Amino acid sequence: MKLIIPQEIFDGESRVGITPDCISSLTKMGFSVFIQSNAGLQSSFTDEEYKKNGAKISSNIKDLYKNADLVVKIQRPSKQKKINEISYLKNCNVLTLLYEQKFKTEFNLLKKSKVNVFALEKMPRISRAQSMDVLSSQSNLSGYKAVIDAASEFNKAFPLMMTSAGTVAPAKVLIIGAGVAGLQAIATAKRLGAVVSSFDVRSSTKEQVESLGAKFIEVGDDANDSGETSSGYAKEMSSAYKKKQAKLLEETIKKMDIVITTALIPGKPAPRLINKKMVKTMKVGSIIIDLASEFGGNCELTKHGQTTNFNSVKIIGPKNLAASVAQDSSRLFSKNVINFLKNSCESGKFNGFNWDDEVVKETCIIRNLK
């Protein structure tokens, strides 16, 4: 079977779908692996590394896609830079991050194509799928990088410092959302010496937050409402809860130097948690980094891919933070894909997807091939 790795065509996307260290795993499964020339270069992987590990290099994109059985790419197939990836897809399976509710144009075009599309962001939250969970692996690095970027933008130090010239107070950091990205942001901020607080509607996250040394801030509205779905994701809360939440955040945010927001609700726009009034109360020189900016943002003033200054507060809507640590994020994505494919292997060989498997059924959102 022919597996191909195209070069990503979106601006700012420096990751690659499969890294050289995973090629041997694919060949053992029975794949012939082809990669577009220089597809891994922005992640610091050379064509020579891919060759050494058994991949074939293709400089012609049409030849690359010809007779492909499986396409692995980070971003959804699209039309960018005069390249129409969807037009190349014929009788093949595609593994990617699709987000069909946000990118409906590409989704509708793919539905009309002779393809099966596996949206890896749909991975079910079950224990055996953890090693395949692309969202978790990428969010983990995004949470780390958000804190590093915040520290770089902030005009004060993070840790407490006792010096002969006086004491430097530690930065006060609030992390909103204690999912994978939020927990990594907490851990990173603590390692840098900040005083960290965190808020999440899910009461179950309190223990995790406190285990990392952060203070858990809670509304405490309804002891019987866990704030999460049966899948473990945050859910939409009641109007009464939201009012108390807004009051709590308003009182908390004005004491903070840095706020990092990571709150998302699957299949819906990001919840709006920080309004203009709250930002007005923040200290001069404070930083907000909104990791939910691609999905509308947790802050009213966030602009995706831009930095906004409002009332001497810097609001950053980062675009694809995981891609800014492309080598590591590519390695993790690649290993997630390998584990996903191994899940359908029999006696170590891949002969097609196991359509009775929960992981396969949940992720395949377009099935136009048998």
N, C-alpha and C positions, 0 to 999 in steps of 0.2 A: 504494500500500500504506500502511496506517495503522500508524505506529509510536508507541507510547505510553511515557511516562515517569511512573510512579506515584511518589507520595511514599513514602519508606521508613517502615515502621511499627514497627520495633524500637526500643526505648529505647536511646539513645546512638548511634544511626546517623544521622549528620548529613550523609552524602554523598548525592549524586544521580547517577543513572545516565548522564545525558547533560548536558553543559554548553552554555551558549548559543553558544559559539564553534564548536561542532560541528554546529549545526542546518543551516547552509548545505550542509555536506557531505552530510547525509542527504537534503535536498531535491534536490540534484543527482543523487543515486542513484535518485530517484523516490518517496521517502517523503513522506507527509503526517505531520507531527510534532505530537503532542498531549502536553501536559504537565499534570499535576495542579497546580492553583493552590497556590503557595508550596512546591512540591516542592524547589526549589533554595535556599530562603531560608536554611536552616541552613548552607549552603555559601557564603553571601553572593552568591547569584545571584537577582535579582528576576524576577518575572513579566514586567516591562517589557523586561528584557534578552532574554528568550526571544521575546517578541512582535517586537521589533526584528529579530531574526534569522530570523523566519519561522515560529515555532511557534505553535500555537493553545493557549489556556489553557482547561482544563476544571475547573470547581468541583464537578462531580458525578462521583463515582467510578464509578458504574454506566455513565454515559454515556461516560466515559473508556475503559473496557474494551470497550464495545460495538463489535463488528466489528473489533477490533484484530487485526492480522496479526503484529505483533512487539511484545513487551514487554521493555523493558530496565530492569533493577533491580539494585541491589547485593546485597541480602540475598535469600535464597530466599523464594519465595511462602509465606505462612504465615497463621495466624489469630492476630491480636494486636489488642488494644484494640477488640474487638467488630467488627473487620474481617476477613472471611474472603477473602483474596485468591485462594485456589485456586478458590473457587466462581465467581469472575468469569472464569476462564480457559477459553475455549471456541474451539477451532479456531485456535489461534495458536502462535507460536514464542516461547519465553522464553529470554532471555540473562541469566544470573545466576551467583552463587557458590552452589553447592548443597551440597557436602560430604555426599553421600548416605550415606556410611558412619556419619557422626556424627548426622545428622538424618534418621533412618529414617522417622519419622512423616510428615513432609512429602514425602519421596521416594516412599513407598508411595501416598500420596494423589495425587500427580502422575502416577504410573504408571497410575492408573485414569482420568485425565482425557484429554480430546481435545487433547493438546498435544505439541509437540516441545520438549524442554528441553535447552539447551546449558549444561553446567557449565563455566564459563570457567576454573576452577581445574585442569581437565584438559588445558589447552593443551599440546600436545607440545613437547618441548624440541628444536626444530629451528631453524636459523638464520632461515628466512623467517617463523617465527611469533614472533620476538622482539618485534616491534612490536605484537603482540596479547596479550602475556603479562601478564595482569592481576595474577597473584600477584607477579611481579617488581616491577611499578610500585608496588603497595601495600606490599610488604615493604620496599622501599627507603625509603619515608617512615616506616614503623614503626621501622626501625633508627635513623634520624636522631632521631625523637622520643623513643625510649627513652633515648638519651644525654642529650638536653636535659632530660628529666624526672629522670634520675639526678642530673644536675648541680644541679637545683633542690632535690632532696631531700637531697643530701649537705651536711653542715655544714662543709665545708672547700672551698678553692678547687681548681680543676682544674690550672692551669698552675704551673710553677716561677716563683717571684717572688723577685727579689733586692731587698730594701728596706733602708733605713737602720736599720730596727728589727729586721732579721734576715731569714732566708731562709724562704720558704714552699715546702715540698716538693710536687712534683706528685702528683696522684692516680694510683693504680695501678689500671688497669681491665683486666678479663679479659672477652673476648667469646667465648662458646662457640657454635660454629657459624659457618662462614665462607661462608654462602650470600649472597643479595642483602641481606637485613636485616643480617647480621653484618658484611659488608664495609662497608656504609654506616655502621654503628655504629662500626667501627674508624676510618673516615675522619673522622667527626664528633668522636670522642673525641680523635683526634690534633690536629685543628684547634683544639680547646679546650685543648690543652697537656698532656694526660694521657700517662703512660707506659702503652702498650697491649700486651697479650699476647692471643693467640688460640689456640683449640684447635678442631680439626675432625678427624673420622675419615678424611676424604678427603685423601690425601697431595697430590693435585693442587692443593689450595687454598694450599699453602705459599707458592708464588711470588706469588700474589695478595696474601696477607696481608703478606708482607715488602715488596712493592712499595708498600704504604701506610704503611710505617714501623713496623709492629708486629712483635713477636717471635712466631714460630710455635712452639707447644709440641706435641710429638708423642710418642706412645707408642713408635713404632718397633718394633712387634711383629712384623710380617710384611712384608718388602719386596715380596713378590709380591701382596699384597692392597691394592688401591687404596682400599678403603673405600667404593666407590660402585657404583651400578647402571649398566647400559648407558645409561640416560637421564641419568646425571650426578648423581642424587640420592644422599644418604647411605643406606647399607644397614645392616641389623642385623649387629652384629659378634659374634664368637665369645665364649664365656664366659671363656676365658683372656685375650682382649684386654680385655674389660670389667673384669676384676680389676686389670689393669695400669693401665687408664684411670682407675679409681677412686682408685688409689694416687697417680697423677700429679696428678689434680685436687685431692685432699686436701692434697697438699704445696703446690700452687700457690695454692689459694683462700685459705688462711690469711694469705697475704702481700698480698691484694688489698683495695682500698677499695670497689670497685664490680665486680659481676659481672652481665653481661647475657647471658642465654641465648636462643638462637634455633633450637635443634636440633629438627628434625622429620624423620620418616620417612613418606613418602606412604602413605596408607591404613592407618596404624597409630597407636596412641597415642604421644604424645611420649616419647622415651627418658628414663628417670629417671637423671639424671647427678649430682645433688647431693642427698645425704642429710642427715638431721638431725645426724649426727656431724660432717660437714664444716662445717655452719653454726655449730656450737658452737665451732669453732676460729677463726672469723672475728673480725676486729677489732670492738670496740665502735663503733657508728655506721656500720658497713658497709651497703651497699645491694645487694640482688639484684633485678633486673628480669627477669621470666620472660615472654618473648614467646611461649612455647609454652603458656601457661596455659590457653587455650581447648581445647587438645587433651590436657589432663591435666597439663601442666607438666613442665619439666626438673628442678625442685626438689621434693623430697618435701613441703615445707611450703607450697607455693604454693596460694593459693585464688583462683580466677578472679574477676576484678572486685573484688578486695579487697586491702588492705594488712595484712600480718601482722607483728607484732613478736615475734621469738624471740631470747632471749639478747642483747638490745640490737642485733640485726640486723634491718633492715627488708626484708621480702620483698614485692614488689609484683607482683601478677598482673594486668596492665593488660587492660582490655576494649576491644578495637577501637581500637588506637592510631592506625591510619591515619585514622580518622574525626575524630581530634583536630586534624588538619591538613586539614580537609574540602575546602577550596577546591582545593588542589593535588592531593589524592588523587582528587577527582572529575574534575578536568581530565584526569589521566592515565588513569583508568578509561575515561572517555569516548573518548579517542583510541584506546585499545586496542580498544574496541567498533567504532569507525569502521573501523579497519584490518581487523578480523575480517570485517565486512560487505563491505568493498572486495574482500576475497579471493574472494568469490563473484560479483562484478560482471562483466558482459560489456559491453564498450564503455561503461564508466562507469555502467551501469544495473544495479540489483538486481532480478532477476526470480525469485529463489528461491535456496536454498542448493545448492552444488555437492556432491552426495552422494558423488562419487568422490574428493573432496579429503581428504587425510589430516587436516588441521586440523578440518574439519567432522565427519568420522567419529569422531575421538578425543573431541571435546567433546560431541557429541550422545549423551547417555546415556539419554534417553527419546525414542523416536520412534513416536508414535501417529498421525501424519499423513504423507501422502505429500509 
